[in-house]
C-alpha cells in the first residue's frame, strides 16, 4: 500500500488503483497499467530500505531470473 501511495504522487492516473485484502491490485488497467513501472520502482525501493540491497536483489533474481544483474565496482561504477 505504501508503494502505491508513493506512486500516486508521481502518476495521478493511479488514483483509481487499490490494493485488495489478498495483496492484488484492483483497477490497474488501461492507462494506469502504463504507469505500473512507477509502482514497481517504489516497491523495489521500499524493499531495499527495509530488507537491504542484497536480499532485495536476491528476491528480484528469484522472481525474474532473466533480469540483468548489475555489479557495483569499488569505484562506484556499474557493470553488467
Helices and strands as residue ranges (DSSP letters): H 2-10, G 12-16, E 18-19, E 25-26, H 30-34, H 36-51, H 53-63, E 71-72, E 78-79
